[in-house]
């Protein structure tokens, strides 16, 4: 049987014989503090912060329900397990006690072994919970450090690509380096968001894609003249394993939309929508008013390296589908099934 380390128990009880009995049950295993009324119980809890409270309901001046409610409303004491131990054996009393936040409810008269077993079970749960919280905090710290370092390294690569582009006199080479730089920046955006976020499992796609579009638009001198419409559901959060490859594909499609709309249209327009369907699937629509794609384009016979990358990510890696249409420009529709929400492994 696992031995618990000595814990601090607060017994809140005004009947001397019950105080003596409860103290005898636990004094060999734990350190005992006693309060005989509600006000003293609250004061002692704030000073000593016990590991568990055994609380009677019928007390002078302030009843146990009021004590419990006050302790559960205070940040310093709200996580302390409270067990009611009382003669009030009506169902509505037990329900009220548990609703107020007590972890257990014991009727008097009680059996010493049952009380000891239930108290020790809750003390173990508290210890396990504390250990789990500590592990989570450690994991979060390590993940933050990883995202911070990845972000910094990507920014260094981005700066090097920018320096190379500025030194090059070859326009094709310069444009290629800048395009590669934008891809690196957009990957860094994900790690920046994760580093600054309280959660590491999901990416806020509305925030991220607004940043991505702003980043891509800076590549094109005439982008400020473009009419850009962005409509993304604020409820869309994706696991990192989906958000990163999807970002790479969307970066390629958004870059093409800017490139051709700005180059071929006097009044360039770029629209992007991302929304949930009723069944949880996600639809992404990107539209521009550029020259459009060749008629009868076969998605499986694409020769463009960028569009091949997009097709492989959406269809093979994310197991979604993608379609291209000519509709006063290019219309791209991506369909992702709802297994993305569960963060399932994609191959």
Legacy VTK file of the C-alpha trace (Angstrom):
# vtk DataFile Version 3.0
C-alpha trace
ASCII
DATASET POLYDATA
POINTS 347 float
0.000 0.000 0.000
1.367 3.424 -0.991
2.317 5.624 1.984
1.289 9.261 1.846
3.674 11.961 3.041
2.388 13.813 6.112
-0.264 16.312 5.095
-1.948 19.209 6.858
-5.608 18.574 7.777
-7.974 21.243 9.070
-10.837 19.831 11.147
-13.746 22.265 11.479
-15.996 20.858 14.205
-17.579 22.360 17.352
-18.433 19.124 19.189
-15.411 18.149 21.381
-15.965 14.384 21.162
-15.976 14.539 17.352
-12.828 16.698 17.348
-11.104 14.153 19.596
-12.199 11.180 17.481
-11.155 12.720 14.155
-7.832 13.834 15.634
-7.163 10.298 16.869
-7.924 8.850 13.427
-5.432 11.099 11.611
-2.813 12.303 14.118
-0.480 9.361 13.431
-0.411 10.093 9.690
-0.985 13.816 9.343
-0.627 17.187 11.059
-3.906 18.371 12.555
-5.293 21.901 12.848
-8.644 22.478 14.582
-11.221 25.247 14.233
-14.497 25.234 16.196
-16.350 27.848 14.117
-16.539 29.122 10.554
-14.706 32.413 11.065
-11.711 30.686 12.689
-11.725 28.082 9.909
-11.371 30.797 7.238
-8.632 32.623 9.188
-6.635 29.412 9.808
-6.997 28.380 6.169
-5.506 31.656 4.973
-2.574 31.320 7.410
-1.765 27.594 7.178
-3.269 26.604 3.780
-4.200 22.996 4.700
-4.034 20.135 2.219
-7.608 19.071 3.014
-10.501 20.339 5.156
-12.974 18.182 7.083
-15.927 20.532 7.515
-19.062 20.208 9.621
-22.150 22.030 8.364
-23.838 22.899 11.687
-21.473 25.459 13.229
-21.891 28.552 15.414
-22.380 31.918 13.610
-21.372 30.735 10.120
-22.476 27.358 8.754
-20.297 24.987 6.766
-21.979 25.800 3.454
-21.049 29.491 3.848
-17.478 28.560 4.814
-17.141 26.338 1.758
-18.569 29.005 -0.548
-16.169 31.649 0.797
-13.110 29.396 0.502
-14.004 28.329 -3.044
-14.316 31.978 -4.103
-10.772 32.880 -3.012
-7.846 32.150 -5.412
-5.545 31.058 -2.589
-7.962 28.493 -1.115
-10.265 27.440 -3.961
-8.237 24.303 -4.819
-8.202 22.898 -1.276
-10.314 19.702 -1.166
-13.249 20.027 1.246
-15.097 17.033 2.683
-18.331 17.699 4.530
-18.802 15.480 7.588
-22.210 16.082 9.128
-25.452 14.783 10.624
-27.378 16.493 7.814
-28.198 13.440 5.724
-30.915 14.815 3.458
-30.326 14.419 -0.269
-30.758 18.147 -0.921
-28.048 18.961 1.659
-25.593 16.533 0.084
-26.387 17.911 -3.368
-25.872 21.485 -2.162
-22.512 20.618 -0.585
-21.192 18.982 -3.730
-22.546 21.823 -5.882
-20.591 24.304 -3.752
-17.373 22.457 -4.622
-16.883 19.813 -1.924
-15.159 16.653 -3.131
-17.035 14.324 -0.768
-19.875 14.183 1.764
-19.748 11.883 4.821
-22.701 11.255 7.135
-22.457 11.073 10.925
-22.148 8.775 12.698
-19.113 7.674 10.718
-16.808 4.670 10.773
-13.140 5.623 11.441
-11.730 3.335 8.734
-14.144 4.661 6.099
-13.308 8.270 6.951
-9.560 7.518 6.869
-9.831 5.746 3.513
-11.857 8.508 1.887
-9.658 11.308 3.220
-6.463 9.559 2.113
-7.966 8.850 -1.324
-8.635 12.557 -1.838
-5.178 13.486 -0.544
-3.659 11.109 -3.101
-5.769 12.646 -5.868
-4.560 16.099 -4.800
-0.931 14.984 -4.896
-1.355 13.364 -8.319
-3.073 16.510 -9.577
-0.206 18.675 -8.338
2.339 16.377 -9.977
0.396 16.502 -13.244
0.189 20.310 -13.127
3.948 20.445 -12.539
4.597 18.187 -15.538
2.289 20.298 -17.714
4.066 23.512 -16.651
7.432 21.919 -17.455
6.183 20.741 -20.849
4.748 24.185 -21.629
8.064 25.815 -20.728
9.985 23.423 -22.994
7.509 23.922 -25.863
7.765 27.697 -25.512
11.541 27.418 -25.655
11.372 25.211 -28.765
8.986 27.585 -30.561
11.150 30.548 -29.544
14.311 28.960 -30.941
12.636 27.772 -34.146
11.166 31.256 -34.665
14.575 32.896 -34.132
16.314 30.495 -36.515
13.678 31.075 -39.201
14.107 34.824 -38.777
17.859 34.456 -39.251
17.278 32.493 -42.475
14.797 35.161 -43.590
17.369 37.909 -42.988
20.026 36.018 -44.949
17.665 35.553 -47.890
16.811 39.271 -47.766
20.519 40.194 -47.823
21.121 37.897 -50.794
18.139 39.364 -52.661
19.346 42.930 -52.058
22.825 42.089 -53.388
21.551 40.380 -56.532
21.211 42.261 -59.825
19.259 39.414 -61.421
15.554 40.220 -61.198
14.487 36.560 -61.479
16.915 35.556 -58.738
15.841 38.493 -56.559
12.146 37.606 -56.890
12.826 33.940 -56.142
14.776 34.803 -53.001
12.066 37.167 -51.797
9.378 34.550 -52.448
11.395 32.000 -50.436
11.791 34.597 -47.683
8.034 35.081 -47.443
7.536 31.319 -47.076
10.041 31.294 -44.212
8.379 34.321 -42.571
4.978 32.642 -42.733
6.295 29.527 -41.029
7.837 31.767 -38.365
4.411 33.375 -37.821
3.023 30.049 -36.589
5.833 29.596 -34.090
5.452 33.222 -32.962
1.752 32.639 -32.311
2.477 29.419 -30.418
5.184 31.125 -28.352
2.815 33.941 -27.350
-0.205 31.670 -26.808
-1.492 29.890 -23.721
-2.174 26.778 -25.791
0.237 24.767 -27.883
-2.095 22.330 -29.567
-4.142 24.663 -31.786
-3.540 27.557 -34.186
-6.008 30.442 -34.475
-6.433 30.409 -38.262
-8.240 33.754 -38.480
-5.351 35.543 -36.798
-2.702 33.557 -38.629
-4.112 33.958 -42.152
-4.620 37.684 -41.698
-0.920 37.907 -40.814
0.002 35.655 -43.746
-1.902 37.759 -46.287
-0.346 40.927 -44.888
3.094 39.357 -45.215
2.553 38.187 -48.813
1.111 41.540 -49.908
4.373 43.289 -48.989
6.091 41.433 -51.852
4.096 43.255 -54.497
4.549 46.978 -55.018
0.996 47.476 -56.366
-0.624 45.389 -53.627
-1.779 48.516 -51.801
-4.114 49.228 -54.733
-5.740 45.792 -54.495
-9.145 45.282 -52.938
-8.567 42.502 -50.407
-11.512 40.765 -48.740
-10.844 38.312 -45.918
-13.661 36.379 -44.246
-12.492 33.648 -41.872
-14.575 32.008 -39.153
-13.193 32.977 -35.753
-14.029 29.471 -34.494
-11.455 27.734 -36.694
-8.496 26.394 -34.728
-6.292 23.716 -36.269
-3.640 21.421 -34.783
-0.056 22.309 -35.659
0.297 19.139 -37.759
-2.437 20.487 -40.047
-1.859 24.240 -39.776
1.783 24.163 -40.937
1.318 22.194 -44.205
-1.939 24.055 -44.912
-0.101 27.363 -44.460
2.530 26.304 -47.006
-0.187 25.471 -49.542
-2.194 28.651 -48.881
0.957 30.753 -49.096
1.511 29.435 -52.629
-2.095 30.070 -53.672
-2.279 33.541 -52.109
1.063 34.494 -53.680
-0.257 33.453 -57.105
-3.461 35.432 -56.524
-1.487 38.592 -55.732
0.989 38.032 -58.527
-1.529 37.615 -61.340
-4.291 39.924 -60.102
-1.861 42.797 -59.555
-0.022 42.148 -62.813
-2.996 41.703 -65.151
-5.867 43.681 -63.652
-6.319 47.446 -63.406
-8.447 46.985 -60.295
-7.006 43.870 -58.629
-9.349 42.008 -56.286
-8.432 39.132 -54.002
-10.986 37.333 -51.843
-10.344 34.640 -49.264
-12.948 32.811 -47.205
-12.563 29.994 -44.700
-15.568 28.511 -42.930
-16.998 25.440 -41.225
-19.680 23.371 -42.852
-22.489 21.935 -40.715
-20.668 18.580 -40.438
-17.398 20.091 -39.198
-15.605 20.029 -42.560
-13.644 23.140 -43.515
-13.914 24.954 -46.836
-11.286 27.431 -48.069
-12.065 29.622 -51.085
-9.488 31.887 -52.776
-10.561 34.058 -55.701
-8.713 36.638 -57.816
-9.586 38.613 -60.955
-6.384 37.828 -62.844
-6.160 36.071 -66.242
-7.271 32.698 -64.875
-5.835 29.254 -65.490
-5.634 27.280 -68.748
-8.946 25.734 -69.794
-9.508 22.065 -68.920
-6.749 22.099 -66.296
-6.145 18.566 -64.991
-5.172 18.687 -61.329
-3.334 15.365 -61.676
-1.284 16.563 -64.654
-0.047 19.897 -63.290
3.500 20.833 -64.345
3.895 23.925 -62.145
6.151 23.105 -59.180
4.132 25.382 -56.879
0.760 23.868 -57.791
2.200 20.350 -57.522
3.243 21.213 -53.983
-0.262 22.506 -53.227
-1.913 19.396 -54.689
0.363 17.009 -52.770
-0.203 18.813 -49.450
-3.987 19.095 -49.763
-4.752 15.739 -51.385
-2.005 13.425 -50.098
-0.863 14.855 -46.794
-4.107 16.368 -45.484
-6.383 13.935 -47.377
-8.573 16.743 -48.606
-9.577 17.847 -52.088
-8.892 20.898 -54.243
-10.522 22.263 -57.377
-9.668 25.091 -59.804
-12.162 27.087 -61.883
-11.987 29.993 -64.305
-14.599 32.479 -63.149
-13.574 36.017 -64.135
-10.185 35.031 -62.779
-9.100 32.021 -60.752
-11.311 30.373 -58.171
-9.674 27.774 -55.896
-11.747 25.672 -53.484
-10.206 23.443 -50.800
-12.245 20.908 -48.820
-10.817 19.433 -45.599
-12.773 16.702 -43.839
-13.430 17.043 -40.130
-10.665 14.637 -38.985
-8.417 17.740 -38.972
-10.217 18.821 -35.776
-9.011 15.741 -33.937
-5.440 16.294 -35.052
-5.247 12.840 -36.625
-1.919 11.759 -38.001
-1.609 12.444 -41.716
0.738 10.626 -44.027
LINES 1 348
347 0 1 2 3 4 5 6 7 8 9 10 11 12 13 14 15 16 17 18 19 20 21 22 23 24 25 26 27 28 29 30 31 32 33 34 35 36 37 38 39 40 41 42 43 44 45 46 47 48 49 50 51 52 53 54 55 56 57 58 59 60 61 62 63 64 65 66 67 68 69 70 71 72 73 74 75 76 77 78 79 80 81 82 83 84 85 86 87 88 89 90 91 92 93 94 95 96 97 98 99 100 101 102 103 104 105 106 107 108 109 110 111 112 113 114 115 116 117 118 119 120 121 122 123 124 125 126 127 128 129 130 131 132 133 134 135 136 137 138 139 140 141 142 143 144 145 146 147 148 149 150 151 152 153 154 155 156 157 158 159 160 161 162 163 164 165 166 167 168 169 170 171 172 173 174 175 176 177 178 179 180 181 182 183 184 185 186 187 188 189 190 191 192 193 194 195 196 197 198 199 200 201 202 203 204 205 206 207 208 209 210 211 212 213 214 215 216 217 218 219 220 221 222 223 224 225 226 227 228 229 230 231 232 233 234 235 236 237 238 239 240 241 242 243 244 245 246 247 248 249 250 251 252 253 254 255 256 257 258 259 260 261 262 263 264 265 266 267 268 269 270 271 272 273 274 275 276 277 278 279 280 281 282 283 284 285 286 287 288 289 290 291 292 293 294 295 296 297 298 299 300 301 302 303 304 305 306 307 308 309 310 311 312 313 314 315 316 317 318 319 320 321 322 323 324 325 326 327 328 329 330 331 332 333 334 335 336 337 338 339 340 341 342 343 344 345 346
